[in-house]
């Protein structure tokens, strides 16, 4: 058996003991700044209010001052909810103490002041903020208990993962938008109104479905539907139908002999003025484009993921679609922003739905039938009243010719 001195020398004079002392010393001296960490996470994941995505004009501090009190309440609620979730999760004791110190040590006021300062300062046009909750953002409702079991991550990484997966941060991101909207509603200022409308838009992930419509009969133009707030197939097909109707006036729809005859998934090239050149039919984004487009499952089991007849039926009868996002999940949607032509190349490649139009044969037949019937009735009436069969049907023939000429003129105009 080794002596006491040998055991003491083995335990306390070796490299392992010196390393332990160094680690303990580093741990006690390296005090983490939880306030700075929390502010950094919030400011990186919540988009500041801006007037326009293409014109990052900051909201000035004076315009945010009526919003200050409500923001303070929202931040205090965020810290209280975060502390509650920290107690329920597997967060370390030191992190729970750090959140508690923020809650009871003036952290609410400091976070509130930093948010006002951030939103009131000038934002450089090259600065990137992920949308909330967006594809580029870390936010997401994950399993709080499992999210803390990060293998190989540092304490700061685990703490950041916890906050980004918490409901507290998501609630802060969404509730901050509502009181600002209410405050603006009382001011009547059109200038600030525009900023708030943009702020409400930025509070959601920007997901777009692009639809191509042959609105002139010769050229095809692209339009987009923001689908991030849609929760059912009915909403999507109603929006698609409204988008199509917005491209034509009610008089043109009455006089037109064209109607939607098919909906197709297409690959297209977008040029300036939203002009579209369809490249491929029955095409959807490949898996390599998952950073730009989203659909489920990816890759798709079949191409196209939804048959054209079913798409057309729901387009004509949106109320027949499901109250859940069943087909909406299968439809490729562009993430973050609308497709725009590349400024260097002059065009960009994209995927979407083509609303194909064709001749409305029923309307064409109906108008021809009514013209023929009207001419026959007129000829018979003329013959009975004037007792002149030849003259009556000569005028009736002229009327029929005029009707056919009118129909031909409308078709020539490609209405």
Phi, psi and omega per residue, in radians:
X1 nan 2.302 3.141
X2 -1.189 2.646 3.139
X3 -1.291 2.960 -3.135
X4 -1.091 -0.707 -3.136
X5 -1.123 -0.687 3.107
X6 -1.133 -0.733 3.115
X7 -1.139 -0.724 3.128
X8 -1.100 -0.754 3.135
X9 -1.121 -0.654 -3.122
X10 -1.175 -0.690 -3.062
X11 -1.404 -0.712 -2.936
X12 -1.948 -0.103 -3.140
X13 -1.902 0.076 -3.083
X14 -1.597 3.101 -3.140
X15 -1.193 -0.608 -3.109
X16 -1.074 -0.738 -3.122
X17 -1.185 -0.692 3.115
X18 -1.119 -0.676 3.100
X19 -1.143 -0.685 3.107
X20 -1.090 -0.749 3.125
X21 -1.111 -0.716 3.128
X22 -1.124 -0.702 3.131
X23 -1.152 -0.715 3.110
X24 -1.128 -0.687 3.126
X25 -1.136 -0.768 3.121
X26 -1.103 -0.666 -3.119
X27 -1.144 -0.720 -3.108
X28 -1.271 -0.559 -3.116
X29 -1.450 -0.519 -3.080
X30 -1.550 1.408 -3.136
X31 -1.503 2.160 -3.087
X32 -1.337 2.532 3.110
X33 -1.687 1.628 -3.084
X34 -1.169 -0.567 3.121
X35 -1.075 -0.811 3.141
X36 -1.133 -0.676 3.137
X37 -1.132 -0.799 -3.104
X38 -1.147 -0.767 3.121
X39 -1.075 -0.719 3.119
X40 -1.081 -0.723 3.137
X41 -1.152 -0.756 -3.122
X42 -1.131 -0.837 -3.062
X43 -1.229 -0.416 3.106
X44 -1.423 -0.350 -3.013
X45 -2.011 -0.084 3.095
X46 -2.039 2.120 -3.095
X47 -1.263 2.300 3.099
X48 -1.239 2.736 3.126
X49 -1.197 2.215 3.105
X50 -2.313 2.758 -3.113
X51 -1.295 -0.718 -3.060
X52 -2.677 2.543 3.110
X53 -1.080 -0.557 -3.114
X54 -1.596 -0.121 3.130
X55 -2.385 1.534 -3.026
X56 -1.347 1.262 3.093
X57 -1.559 2.119 -3.020
X58 -1.284 2.639 2.979
X59 -1.372 2.213 -3.072
X60 -1.293 2.777 -3.089
X61 -1.082 -0.639 -3.104
X62 -1.112 -0.568 -3.135
X63 -1.365 -0.330 3.106
X64 -1.572 -0.184 -3.034
X65 -1.054 -0.708 3.080
X66 -1.163 -0.367 3.127
X67 -1.474 -0.192 -2.993
X68 -1.049 -0.789 -3.075
X69 -1.127 -0.747 -3.126
X70 -1.194 -0.626 3.072
X71 -1.113 -0.684 3.113
X72 -1.068 -0.741 3.113
X73 -1.123 -0.710 -3.132
X74 -1.132 -0.706 3.127
X75 -1.168 -0.713 3.107
X76 -1.092 -0.726 3.090
X77 -1.115 -0.669 3.110
X78 -1.050 -0.814 -3.118
X79 -1.165 -0.685 3.129
X80 -1.151 -0.752 3.114
X81 -1.169 -0.639 3.119
X82 -1.142 -0.712 3.111
X83 -1.125 -0.667 3.118
X84 -1.154 -0.756 3.119
X85 -1.175 -0.560 3.113
X86 -1.149 -0.643 3.106
X87 -1.185 -0.584 -3.099
X88 -1.424 -0.337 -3.092
X89 -1.679 -3.071 -3.140
X90 -1.646 0.548 3.130
X91 -1.196 2.554 -3.084
X92 -1.151 2.768 -3.122
X93 -1.095 -0.668 -3.135
X94 -1.141 -0.669 3.108
X95 -1.196 -0.667 3.091
X96 -1.129 -0.685 3.090
X97 -1.142 -0.671 3.123
X98 -1.093 -0.728 3.096
X99 -1.152 -0.691 3.106
X100 -1.092 -0.682 3.100
X101 -1.137 -0.646 3.079
X102 -1.120 -0.740 -3.082
X103 -1.158 -0.716 -3.041
X104 -1.830 0.004 -3.072
X105 -2.058 0.487 3.091
X106 1.517 0.223 3.139
X107 -1.137 -0.564 -3.138
X108 -1.040 -0.831 -3.120
X109 -1.129 -0.675 -3.104
X110 -1.244 -0.714 3.080
X111 -1.122 -0.743 3.122
X112 -1.032 -0.775 -3.128
X113 -1.152 -0.682 -3.137
X114 -1.184 -0.653 3.105
X115 -1.148 -0.739 3.097
X116 -1.101 -0.685 3.138
X117 -1.150 -0.726 3.140
X118 -1.129 -0.830 -3.075
X119 -1.271 -0.333 -3.134
X120 -1.673 -0.063 -3.110
X121 -1.673 2.851 3.110
X122 -1.255 2.333 -3.140
X123 -1.838 2.109 3.120
X124 -1.079 2.517 -3.055
X125 -1.115 -0.328 -3.122
X126 -1.559 -0.070 -3.051
X127 -1.303 2.421 -3.096
X128 -1.899 2.257 2.985
X129 -2.140 2.189 3.068
X130 -1.165 2.586 3.123
X131 -1.324 2.794 -3.007
X132 -2.076 2.152 -0.309
X133 -1.446 2.162 -2.986
X134 -2.092 3.040 -3.123
X135 -1.166 -0.610 3.131
X136 -1.447 -0.124 -3.107
X137 -1.591 2.706 3.081
X138 -1.434 -0.117 -3.038
X139 -1.199 2.526 3.086
X140 3.058 2.478 -3.141
X141 -1.404 1.575 3.139
X142 -1.725 3.069 3.070
X143 -1.347 1.943 -3.044
X144 -1.092 -0.604 -3.095
X145 -1.258 -0.693 -3.128
X146 -1.416 -0.390 -3.068
X147 -1.251 -0.329 -3.126
X148 -1.454 -0.179 -3.120
X149 -1.528 0.972 -3.107
X150 -1.446 2.026 -3.089
X151 -1.426 2.250 3.067
X152 1.332 0.118 -3.133
X153 -1.603 2.639 3.100
X154 -1.327 3.005 3.135
X155 -1.101 -0.657 3.123
X156 -1.154 -0.678 3.125
X157 -1.136 -0.736 3.125
X158 -1.116 -0.722 3.137
X159 -1.136 -0.741 3.121
X160 -1.121 -0.736 3.123
X161 -1.077 -0.687 3.136
X162 -1.085 -0.839 -3.094
X163 -1.160 -0.752 -3.109
X164 -1.173 -0.428 3.127
X165 -1.674 0.038 -3.091
X166 -1.474 2.647 3.038
X167 -1.246 -0.378 -3.116
X168 -1.093 -0.769 -3.116
X169 -1.215 -0.682 3.091
X170 -1.122 -0.709 3.121
X171 -1.148 -0.666 3.096
X172 -1.099 -0.743 -3.123
X173 -1.097 -0.662 -3.088
X174 -1.463 -0.712 -3.083
X175 -1.266 -0.399 3.104
X176 -1.144 -0.425 -3.092
X177 -1.367 -0.651 -3.022
X178 -1.135 -0.894 -3.120
X179 -1.131 -0.551 3.102
X180 -1.119 -0.690 3.109
X181 -1.114 -0.746 -3.121
X182 -1.144 -0.689 3.128
X183 -1.099 -0.730 -3.118
X184 -1.167 -0.589 -3.120
X185 -1.067 -0.404 -3.134
X186 -1.569 -0.292 -3.049
X187 -1.451 -0.591 -3.096
X188 1.256 0.290 -3.129
X189 -1.539 2.052 -3.106
X190 -1.191 -0.553 -3.097
X191 -1.159 -0.791 3.127
X192 -1.288 -0.519 3.098
X193 -0.980 -0.707 3.137
X194 -1.112 -0.677 3.139
X195 -1.143 -0.677 -3.119
X196 -1.223 -0.695 3.082
X197 -1.029 -0.684 3.102
X198 -1.199 -0.679 3.131
X199 -1.071 -0.723 3.112
X200 -1.127 -0.638 3.113
X201 -1.161 -0.706 -3.085
X202 -1.291 -0.223 -3.129
X203 -1.296 -0.104 3.122
X204 -2.132 2.688 3.040
X205 -1.122 2.342 -3.126
X206 -1.507 1.864 3.115
X207 -2.146 2.243 -3.034
X208 -2.180 2.455 2.946
X209 -1.881 2.185 -3.106
X210 -1.686 2.277 3.134
X211 -2.093 2.343 3.102
X212 -1.831 2.259 -3.092
X213 -2.241 2.353 3.125
X214 -1.453 1.327 -2.960
X215 -1.385 -0.366 3.141
X216 -1.868 -0.147 -3.078
X217 1.508 -0.287 3.134
X218 -2.040 -0.740 -3.134
X219 -2.036 2.665 3.138
X220 -1.892 2.351 -3.125
X221 -2.060 2.634 -3.121
X222 -1.760 2.529 3.016
X223 -2.422 2.875 -3.058
X224 -2.294 2.626 3.086
X225 -2.101 2.210 3.092
X226 -1.436 1.954 -3.014
X227 -1.806 0.091 -3.032
X228 -1.145 -0.462 -3.118
X229 -1.717 0.044 -3.107
X230 -1.420 2.414 -3.083
X231 -2.140 0.118 -3.125
X232 -2.714 2.816 3.080
X233 -1.159 -0.581 3.140
X234 -1.025 -0.808 -3.136
X235 -1.031 -0.737 -3.093
X236 -1.144 -0.857 -3.078
X237 -1.225 -0.547 3.029
X238 -1.127 -0.767 3.135
X239 -1.119 -0.670 3.120
X240 -1.130 -0.700 3.134
X241 -1.200 -0.722 3.098
X242 -1.096 -0.715 3.119
X243 -1.051 -0.716 3.128
X244 -1.151 -0.737 -3.112
X245 -1.194 -0.517 -3.140
X246 -1.166 -0.367 -3.106
X247 -1.360 -0.228 -3.136
X248 -2.324 2.599 3.081
X249 -1.386 2.875 -3.121
X250 -1.144 -0.582 3.131
X251 -1.209 -0.668 3.124
X252 -1.185 -0.625 3.110
X253 -1.160 -0.613 3.138
X254 -1.231 -0.737 -3.082
X255 -1.460 -0.299 -3.033
X256 -1.291 2.538 3.026
X257 -1.825 0.338 3.114
X258 -1.936 2.633 3.087
X259 -2.665 2.772 3.068
X260 -1.148 2.263 -3.139
X261 -2.061 -0.244 -3.126
X262 -2.863 2.614 2.998
X263 -2.062 2.221 -3.050
X264 -2.303 2.499 2.978
X265 -1.376 2.214 -3.048
X266 -2.350 2.726 2.927
X267 -1.827 2.255 -3.033
X268 -2.409 2.868 3.037
X269 -1.969 2.215 -3.084
X270 -1.724 2.255 3.117
X271 -1.967 -3.096 3.139
X272 -1.080 2.752 -3.091
X273 1.041 0.446 3.063
X274 1.115 0.376 3.084
X275 -1.246 2.477 -3.036
X276 -2.175 2.382 3.001
X277 -2.065 1.892 -3.093
X278 -1.269 2.177 -3.074
X279 -1.685 -0.786 -3.101
X280 -2.397 2.571 3.078
X281 -1.855 2.604 -3.084
X282 1.001 0.889 -3.129
X283 -2.209 2.470 3.062
X284 -2.286 2.817 -3.112
X285 -1.071 2.392 3.064
X286 -1.261 2.977 -3.111
X287 -1.097 -0.441 3.132
X288 -1.173 -0.257 3.135
X289 -1.732 0.359 -3.066
X290 -1.162 -0.343 3.073
X291 -1.322 -0.285 -3.137
X292 -1.899 -0.537 -3.056
X293 -2.253 2.680 -3.102
X294 -2.358 2.305 2.982
X295 -2.830 2.865 -3.073
X296 -2.371 2.341 -0.062
X297 -1.380 2.735 3.090
X298 -2.180 2.058 0.030
X299 -1.274 2.759 -3.086
X300 -1.220 2.567 3.101
X301 -1.183 -0.675 3.109
X302 -2.352 2.681 3.080
X303 -2.186 2.069 0.009
X304 -1.310 2.732 -3.105
X305 -1.194 -0.410 3.126
X306 -2.292 2.339 -3.118
X307 -1.158 2.607 -3.101
X308 -1.124 -0.576 -3.140
X309 -1.187 -0.704 3.118
X310 -1.181 -0.732 3.083
X311 -1.027 -0.773 -3.108
X312 -1.153 -0.662 3.139
X313 -1.107 -0.798 -3.128
X314 -1.245 -0.485 3.064
X315 -1.168 -0.726 3.130
X316 -1.352 -0.503 -3.103
X317 -2.303 1.308 -3.082
X318 -1.037 -0.530 -3.106
X319 -1.202 -0.219 3.087
X320 -1.433 -0.194 -3.119
X321 -1.299 2.921 -3.061
X322 -1.351 2.716 3.076
X323 -1.431 -0.049 3.094
X324 -1.962 2.773 3.127
X325 -1.387 1.144 -3.093
X326 -1.385 -1.030 3.122
X327 -1.345 -0.485 -3.129
X328 -1.035 -0.602 3.129
X329 -1.188 -0.489 -3.121
X330 -1.424 -0.297 -3.056
X331 -1.470 2.189 3.126
X332 -1.075 2.302 3.142
X333 -2.241 2.425 3.137
X334 -1.423 2.380 -3.104
X335 -1.512 2.689 2.916
X336 1.235 -0.961 -3.033
X337 -2.620 2.952 3.095
X338 -1.302 2.681 3.087
X339 -1.247 2.275 3.105
X340 -2.222 2.619 3.094
X341 -1.098 2.423 3.088
X342 -1.122 2.287 -3.087
X343 -1.197 -0.438 -3.121
X344 -1.518 -0.932 -3.096
X345 -1.363 -0.403 -3.131
X346 1.541 -0.071 3.138
X347 -2.729 2.870 3.104
X348 -2.460 2.604 3.120
X349 -1.617 2.460 3.136
X350 -2.669 3.061 3.124
X351 -2.267 2.582 3.129
X352 -3.013 -2.761 -3.135
X353 -1.992 2.253 3.099
X354 -1.729 2.133 3.057
X355 -1.563 1.722 -3.080
X356 -1.451 2.281 3.128
X357 -1.906 2.691 3.126
X358 -2.623 -3.043 -3.095
X359 -1.257 2.327 3.050
X360 -1.485 1.561 -3.047
X361 -1.109 -0.605 -3.137
X362 -1.128 -0.762 3.123
X363 -1.172 -0.686 3.128
X364 -1.105 -0.782 3.111
X365 -1.154 -0.741 -3.115
X366 -1.074 -0.751 3.137
X367 -1.180 -0.699 3.092
X368 -1.133 -0.688 3.131
X369 -1.147 -0.743 3.131
X370 -1.125 -0.670 3.107
X371 -1.131 -0.755 3.124
X372 -1.131 -0.789 -3.138
X373 -1.094 -0.725 -3.139
X374 -1.128 -0.690 3.138
X375 -1.175 -0.674 3.119
X376 -1.141 -0.807 3.130
X377 -1.062 -0.728 3.139
X378 -1.131 -0.737 3.137
X379 -1.106 -0.736 3.126
X380 -1.148 -0.776 -3.133
X381 -1.093 -0.720 3.114
X382 -1.100 -0.737 -3.122
X383 -1.133 -0.659 -3.127
X384 -1.266 -0.792 -3.058
X385 -1.308 -0.844 -3.068
X386 -1.611 -0.148 -3.086
X387 0.968 0.746 -3.121
X388 -2.410 1.583 -3.088
X389 -1.176 -0.773 -3.091
X390 -1.105 -0.792 3.132
X391 -1.145 -0.696 -3.132
X392 -1.091 -0.808 -3.096
X393 -1.370 -0.308 3.004
X394 -1.195 -0.769 3.075
X395 -1.154 -0.687 3.124
X396 -1.098 -0.685 3.097
X397 -1.122 -0.667 3.086
X398 -1.106 -0.720 3.117
X399 -1.105 -0.716 3.129
X400 -1.141 -0.707 3.101
X401 -1.091 -0.713 3.116
X402 -1.105 -0.698 3.124
X403 -1.132 -0.757 3.122
X404 -1.123 -0.703 3.117
X405 -1.106 -0.702 3.115
X406 -1.101 -0.779 3.112
X407 -1.083 -0.757 3.120
X408 -1.103 -0.650 3.120
X409 -1.145 -0.738 3.109
X410 -1.110 -0.679 3.102
X411 -1.192 -0.641 3.127
X412 -1.137 -0.575 3.074
X413 -1.315 -0.101 3.106
X414 1.055 0.705 3.104
X415 -1.380 nan nan
